[in-house]
Amino acid sequence: MTERYVVFILDAQRYALRLSAVDKVVRMVHITLLSGAPDIVLGIVNMQGRVIPVIDVRRRFRLPEREIALADQLVVAHTARRAVALAVDTVTDVVECSEQDLIAAESILPAVEYLGGVVKLEDGLILVHDLDTFLSLEEENSLDRALETT
């Protein structure tokens, strides 16, 4: 069986999400600050009448922060609980991989957060992330409270 992944770049590293979790990729738009939101939430955007929180993937992965550029993109995706937008440098590809090409995260580092696995390709590795674990329960509740007051 094969799985398809949307590949995106942060700095020089490739990351991916399951294509089934991704709704669309759009150019960066103005992000409205959301007071009271968790640290990893940059703010909110209006996507065709829907208010969607924007996740700072760099902060979540503990990468060096940088200013958001107009050339950046938003990966609009969904968790089991909500729609989210991930701020990324660029989306590069959709790749198809067989199950044999995916190494489970637990077999690499048992306690690694947010990682669903690693895909081995001829040109390197891609870190596959589990979107449902991006927000902790505390962050989910904090985000819900912040969204209720908007």
N, C-alpha and C positions, 0 to 999 in steps of 0.2 A: 504494500500500500504506500502511496505517496502523499505528501503534505506540501502545501504551497505557503511560502513565507514572503512578507513584504520586508525588504532590506532597507535600512536607513543608516546614515553615517552621523556620528558625533565625533568631532576631531577626526582622527584617522581610523577609528575602530568601527567595524560593521556590526550592527545589531539587527534583530528581526523580530517580527510578531507574526503569529499565524494569520494568514490572509483572511480566514473566516472571522477574525475579530476586528478587521479593518473595514470601515465604511467608505472612506475616501481620503485622498491626500489633496490638500489645498495650499496655495501660497500663504505666506504669513499675512495676517491681518492685525488690526489694532486690538490689543488685549486690554480689557478694562480691569483695573485692580479690584480685588475682592477682599475687603477687610474681614478679619477673623478667620480667614482660610488657613489651612496648614501651610507650613513653609514651602512645601514642594509644589504648591499651586501658584502659578504666576498670575492668575486672574481668570476672567471668563471671556468668551467670545459668543457672538450671536451667529449661529449657523442656520439660515433659513427659518428664523423664528424660534429656534431652540437655543437656550442658554447652556453652554458647555464649558466645564472647567478645563483650563489648560495646565497640564502637568509639566513641570520643569524636570525633564529627564536627566539633564546634567546634574542637578542637585540630588536627585534620587540615586544616581550611580556614583555620587561623590567625585564628579569630574570638575576640572577648573571651570568656573563660570565665565561667561562672556556675554557681551551685549547681543541682543537679538537683532538680526539683520533682515532687511526686506527680502533677501534671497532665501532665507530659511523657509521651512515648510511646517505645516501642521498635519500630523497623522490623526485623523478623526477615527476613533475606534470605540468599541464598547466592551465593558466588563459585564459580569453577570448582573451588576446592580445599576450601572449608569453609562452614559456616553461620556467620553473624555477626548481631549485633543492633546497630543504629545508634541512639544516643540522640538524639532530636529533640524540638523544642518541641511540635510537633503535626503530624499528617498531615491535610491539608485536602481532598484530592481525588484522583480518578483521571481523567486527561485522555487523550483520544485525539487524535493528531496525524498528519497526513500527512507523508511524507518531505520534501516541500517546505518544511514548517514547521520542520524541524530543520536548523540551521546546524552544520556540522562544526566541532569545536573548533580543528582545525589552521588553518582559514581565518580564525579570529579572533585567536588567540594560539598560534603553533606549539609553544611549549614549556610550555604550561599543564598542570599535573599534575591528574590525577583527573577532568578534565572530558571528557565524551564529546561534548558539543555544547550548543547553546542552542536552546530551542523558542520561537518567536515566536507569541504569542497576542494577541488584541485588547486584553487588559488588562495586557500586559507580557511580560517575558521570564522563562523558567524555565531555570536551569542544570541540565543533565542530567549525572549523574555515572556514571562507569564503575567499578562496584563491584570488578571484578577488579584495578584498579590502586590500591585504597585502602591495601593493605599491600605494602610493598616486600618483596623476597626476604629481606632481613635481618630485617625485622619478622616475616615469616611464620615464619622459623626460630626466632627468639627466642620467639614465641608458642607454637610447638610444644614447645619445651623447657620453658616455664613450665607448659603444660597437662600435660605428662608427669609433672611433680612434684606435681600436685594430688592 
